[in-house]
Amino acid sequence: MRPVSLSSSLNGGLVMKIGWFFNPQGAGHKNRLATLVPHFSSTTQLATLSYAGCTLSRDLSLGRRDPIPHLTLPAYNTPTRHSYLRDQVWQAFHGLQMNSGGNAPFFAMLTAWIADWQPDLMVIDVALETALAARLCGIPVIYMRQHGKRWDLGHKVAYEASLALLAPFSSDMEQTDCPGWIKKKTFYSGGFCRFDPRQTPPSPFVSQADRSRQTVNVVVMLGAGGTNISYPNIFSAAAATPHWQWVILGQPEASPDRSNIEPGAVSPNIRLLGKVCDVYPYLRHADLVVANAGHNAVMEIGAARAPFFCWPAQRPFKEQLCKAATLEALDLAVVRHRWPQPQDWPMILTAANRKSRTQWQRLLDVEAPQRAARFIESVGRRCLPAVAA
């Protein structure tokens, strides 16, 4: 192992090395990183890590002149069939369940990388196991928070071990049951996403002259991290609203292709677009957006100020249920826990359009990404060996 050295200088400034671990589940964590990267200073060196399942290449530019080195770690948390071991530790350390050494390759590569690259700070978005491992290696940690009932022992230990917690949302979107000490330790950047709410792109829908045939544009956004919205759900709703245009972005996880769709099931008022890289024009001009309650999906809908029907999916720690409850309390969305009956959609459209779209203005902030990056760097500077000396 090479000896620990003080951070070097770059262009007259002190270099700060930040390692960033992001969870590859869905696209939200990667998109959040991409949104923040341009706001880091030139003297901040970044390296990214994720575990197997990440679809990214080894090197990422993410808007920077030089590629950001990326390390793909072996997957951890191999499921165990040992009922005694599983039952003993699941509630306390959900991802650190004993599995006869199945996590060892992940931690071996992680700790070897830490010893070699010697980051000044680690940002963890999100994995409490990675946060604890970095902390045990002596690396300061900032932990990215998410909604949900994350007050179990494992999360509390990770929160306590971190120098700071970063919430990528407004304090107004905090859960009412969040413990006071966690709130006190949290930096609330304000809500943000990859889209600029000040922009109004051209409408991707039919022209106004054709709107007499399809009077309502409904966008169904299916996130990359899985969804409980199925094709039958969409088809039944569209069949009950023949004068509405239903535009489907993405596809249900259970339906990786359309080969199982029965002939005639797709009515003329349905457009199955599959994966769409830039969903913002659709959200911005939608009369109603139908989606789950994933964080980045919610932020993107908020940036578009779109009327929102939210059907929260089941996630660990009731993440989306808690997010949906917050949205409902702030009067930002129509929330249902069962898929609506076909005849209920006109009522849902009316209710969603009665919500205050201006409410989003105080929950999302175009300066939030810069604010988050500056906060991370401010913590990192306090951790530099030269400063500590």
N, C-alpha and C positions, 0 to 999 in steps of 0.2 A: 504494500500500500504506500502510495507516495505521501510525503508529509503535507500537513495542512499549511496553506499559504494564504497571505492576505490577498484580497481582491486587487487585481491589477488596474492600471489606468487605461482609458480609451479616449483619445481625442481630448485629453486634459480632464476628463471626468472619471470618477470612481466607478468601475464596472460592478454591477450587481447581477448575480446569477439566480434566476428564479426557475425552479422546476414546477411544471404544471401537470398534475394528473387529472384526466377527465374520464368520466364513465362513458363507455361507448354505446350504452343503451339509448336507442333513438338518435336523433340528430341535435337535440337541444343543447347538450353540454358542449359539443363541438361548435355549434353556432354561437354560443355565448363566448367561448374563447376567441373565435374569429372576430367578434364584435369588439372585444377589449384590446386585442393585440395592437392595432394601429395607434393606440393611445399611450403605449409605453415609450419611454424615452430611448434615445439611441444608445445610451450607456447601460441599458438593461438587456442582458442576455437571457433568452428564453430557451427552454428545452421542454418538450411535451412527452408525456407517458400515458399509455392506456394499456388495458389488458387485451388478450386475444378476443377478436370479435369486432375490433375497430376496422372500418373499411378504408381508412386513410392510408396514403402512402407513407413511407418512412420519413420523408422530409416534407415539411409544410412551410409555405411562405406566409400565408395568412396576411397578405398585404405588406409584409416587410421586404426590404431589398434582398436580404440573404435568407435562404431557407432555414427554418427552425428544425433542429434535429428532433426526431421522434423515435421513441423506444416502445416497441410492443412487448409487453410482459406476458408470460404464460397465464392462462386463466387460473384463478384460485377458486376456493369454495366448491371443490368437487363434492357433489351430493353423497351423503353417506347412507348406507342401508342399516347401519347399526342403530337400532331404535333407542337403546339406552344412552348412547353418546348424544344423539340428536335431541332427545327430550331434555337432557341435562343442561344444554347450553343455548338452545334456540332463543329463548326469551331474553337472555342476558346479552349475548353476543351473536346477533342474527347471522352475520357472515363469517364469524370466526368459529363455526362449529367444528368440533373435532372430527377429523377424517383420516386418521392414521398417516398423517404427513402429506396429505394431498395439496396443502397450501405451500409446501416448502419451495418448489421451483419458483413460484411467484416472488416470495420474499427473498430468496437467494439472489435473483437477478436484480430486484429492486435495491437491496442493500449494496450489492456490488456496484451498481450505477451511482448510488449516492457517494460511496467511497471514492469513486473515480472522478465524477464531475464536481463534487463538493458544492452543492447549491447553498446559497446564503439563506434561501427561504423556499418553502414548498407551499403551493396553493393546491388544495384538494377539492375537486368537484366531480363527483363526491364518492367517498369510500372510506368509511371510518377505519378499516383495516390498514389502508395505505397511510392514513394520517398518523395512526399509532406507531406504525413501523418507522416512519420518518422521524417522529418525535423520539423514539427509542434510539435512533441513530444520532440524536443530538441536533436535528435540523428543526428550526422554528417553522411553525405551520399556521397558515390561514385556512380555515375550513369554510367552504361554501354551503350555505344553508338551503334547505328546501322545506316546503310545507309538509305536514303530516304529523302523526303522533310519534315524534322522534325523541321521546323522553325516556327511552329504555336505558339500561346501564351502559351498553356499548356506546351509544351516541353521547351520553352524558360524559363518559370518560374521554371520548374524542374531543368534545367541546371544551372540557376543562383543560385538556392537554394542549389545545391550540392557543396561540397568542391572541388571536382575534377570530371572529366569525363575520362572514360577509354575506348579507342577504341581497340578492339581485332584484329587490323589489322595494316598494315604499313601506315605511313603518305603518301606514294606514292599512296595509294588507297583512299585517301580523295577525297570527291566531290569538284568540282571546285566552287560550289555555297555555300559552307559552310562559314558562317559568321566568320570573323577574330577572334572575342572574344571567339567563341566556339573552334576554333582551338587552341588558346592560352591556354585554360583551359583543353585541352585534352592531356592525356598521351597515346601515341601510343606504344603499346607493341610489335608490329610486328604480322604478321599472324601466326596462329597455329591451330592445330586440334588434335584429339585423336590419330592420326597416326604419326609415326616417318618417315619422308621422306628419312632417311638414310637407311632404311630397304627395302629389295627386297624379298618379300615372293614368294614361288613357284607359278607358274601359275595354275589357276584353269581351264584353257581352255583345248581344245584337244591338243594332242601331236603334235609336229612339223611334224611327219610322216603323220598325218591326215589333215594337213592344206591345202593340195591340194584341198580338197573338200569344205572347208569353209575358205576362204582366209582372211576374215576380222572379227575381234571380236568387236562388238558394245555393250556397256553396257549402259542401260537406268536406271538411278538412280532416283527413285521416293521417295521423302522425306516423313517423317512421318507427316509433317505439312500440307499436301495437295498439289495437283499438278494440272496443267492444261493439262498434257499429258494423253491421253486416250488410251485404248486398240485399238480402230479403227485407231488412229494415228500410233501406233507401227505396227499394222498388215499390213497397207497399205505400210509402208516403208519397212518392211521385205519382203513383196511379190514382191516388185520391185527390191530387191537385194538378189536373191536366194542363191548366193554363200557367203553371209555374215552370221555370227552367231549373233543373237540378244539375249542378256541375260538381262532379266528384273529383277531388284532388287526392292522389294517392290511392291505396287499395287496402281492403281489410287484410290483416295479417293471416287470417285463416284461409284467404283466397289469393294465393300468390299469382294466379293467372285467372283468366276469365273462361277457362275451358269448362267449368262446372256450372256456368250460367245457362239456364234453360232457354231454348229459342223462344223469342217473343217476350221474354221477361223484361228486356230493356225497352221501355216505351220511348216514343219520339222526344219526350221532354227531359231525357236523361243524357248527359254527356260524361262519359267515363274517360277522363284525361290521364289517369295514371300519375306517375311521378312528375311534378311540376317544380322546377327550381325556384322560380319567382312567383310565389303565391300572392304577393301583395296587391297587384292590380285586381285580382279576383276578390280579395277581402275588402279592398277599399270601395268597390262598387257593388257589393252584395247588398241585397235587401234583408238577408238573414244568413248568418253563418252557423252551421251545425258542427260541433266538435266536442272532444273530450276536454279534460281540464289539465292537460300537461302544461307546465309553466311557460315554455316558449310559445306554444300555440296560443295561450291566453294573452301573452304580451303582444304577439303579432296581431291578434284580433283587436286588442285595445289600441294598438298603434293605428289601425285602420278605422277606429271608431265605428265598428260594425255592430249591428244588432246581433245578439249572441244567444243561441240556444245551447246550453251546456248539459251534456250527459256524462257525468264523471265515470271513469273506468276504475275497476278494482286494481289497486297498486299496493305494494308493501307500505305498512305504516299508515294506511288510509290517506295517502298523499293527495290524490285527486278529490276525495270526499272533503278533506279539509279545505282545499283550494276552492272547491265549488261552494262550500258554506261561506267562505269569505266573500266570494263574488256575489252571492245572494244577499248577504248582509249589507254590502255596499250598493246594492241595487244595480248591478252591472250586467246581469244575465238572467235569463229564464232557466232555472235549473230543474231537471226532472231526474228521478232515479229509476224510472222505467221508461222504455221507449214509448212515445205517445201513440195513441190510437190514430188511425189515418184521418179521422174526422177532426182531430184536435189541432191540426197544423195551422189553419187560418187564425185560430185563437192565439197560438204561440207566436205567430208572426206579429200580430197586433200588440201583444204584451211585450215582445222584445223591442219593438220600435218605440214603445213608450218610455224605455229606459233612457236615462240621461247620458248622452254620448260625451258631454263636456266633463263628466266625472273622471274620465280617463286622463284628462289634462294634468291633474294633480298627482296621478299615480304613475305616469310615465314621464320621463324627463330626457330630452335629447342630450343633456350633459351627463347623464348617469354613467355611461361607459367610461368617459374621461374621469369622472369622480371615482369610480371603482378602481381604475388603473392607478390613479394618483394615491389612493389609500393603500393599495398593495405596495407600491414603491416606498411610501412613507414608512410602512412597517419594516420593509426590507432594509431601508437605510439604517434604521435603528439596530438592525441585527448584524451589520457589517463588522468584521473583526477590527478594522481600523477605528471605527466609531467607539466600539466597546473598549478599546484600549485607551 
